[in-house]
Amino acid sequence: MNQGMRFTLTAGLLALSCTAQADDLQALEQAARAEGTVNSVGMPDSWANWKDTWADLNRLYGLAHTDTDMSSAQEIAKFAAEKDDATADIGDVGASFGPIAVQQGVTQPFKPSTWAQIPDWAKDADGHWMLAYTGTIAFIVNKQLVQNAPRSWADLRTGSYKVSAGDVSKAAQAVNGVLAAAVALGGNESDVKPALDLYADLARQGRLSLANPTIQTLEKGEIEVGVVWDFNGLNYRDQIDRERFEVVIPSDGSITSGYTTIINKWAKHPNAAKLTREYILSDAGQINLAKGHARPIRAEHLNLPADVQAKLLPQEQYAKAQPIRDAAAWEATSKALPRLWQEQVILHMK
């Protein structure tokens, strides 16, 4: 193993009494190598630059990898349904789904060696989940199809383009898109009616698209304006054509949230899954995420290379973005959101 990489991975271990010590980490590495494989869900190559992390884990530790892309809700359901017949070891879910996974009893805890550098608001006290990166809800606009790109949620009402919100019944990105619209339009974690009213208005106008904004649908020209995490929008833009797409943080407000790994309670390769989390939260793993336009949770403890820093949007665009302020209220609202979406938005689709 490259000595520089080992230093990156193990720096600070001895000072952190509540996390794995150096000897434990070496034992974990050996056990993971013996397992030789890590199978993930919801961690595709194109999302937040996971491809570089999977390549590093293979190069450094010999871990083979497969991923099945799915939503946060689907990941948790898969863990619960398969139990001892688990085909997945680790998944990546939206912040609001971390506590849900714990409540459903489908996770096992593991605290990485960088545990102390993860803010308290961004982790479960027992180590079942912890955010690895944050994102802010943005618009991705196909400039070939849209003449006047929206700059705010209010702009969406008066445009002539279709808006793709994603699958609000399943995907954390789409769910947080509803909350972002709500806070921008006067709502909050308990009151998403302003957002539902906006989307219902778009549905009545025939301007709400149910197409999911992915790299495939964007490349095919099926998306005019999509509601996405900033890191996804920037990644899609750079992969397809920087001149064809624009990524914008809504000027009237947005939500900053994040994603956490969850390790399957019944994982067939539990040590490989734990080593994967360890690497994701190391300096090298965090920089990999930044290369994918995601803001690392340990950003203040990192020195991002200039070319990586240049991948991010200007900080001034985030002036009206805010973190989730009432997690308990939002957890309750997000559970009810699929029903509310069906009753108050989809009902008006033309």
PyMOL commands that set and color helices and strands:
alter all, ss='L'
color gray80, all
select helices_A, chain A and resi 3-10+13-15+22-35+50-61+72-85+97-103+115-117+120-122+153-158+172-184+193-204+215-219+230-240+270-280+283-291+299-301+306-309+315-318+327-344+346-348
alter helices_A, ss='H'
color red, helices_A
select strands_A, chain A and resi 37-41+64-68+90-94+131-142+163-164+208-209+225-229+245-248+254-263+295-296+321-323
alter strands_A, ss='S'
color yellow, strands_A
deselect
rebuild
show_as cartoon
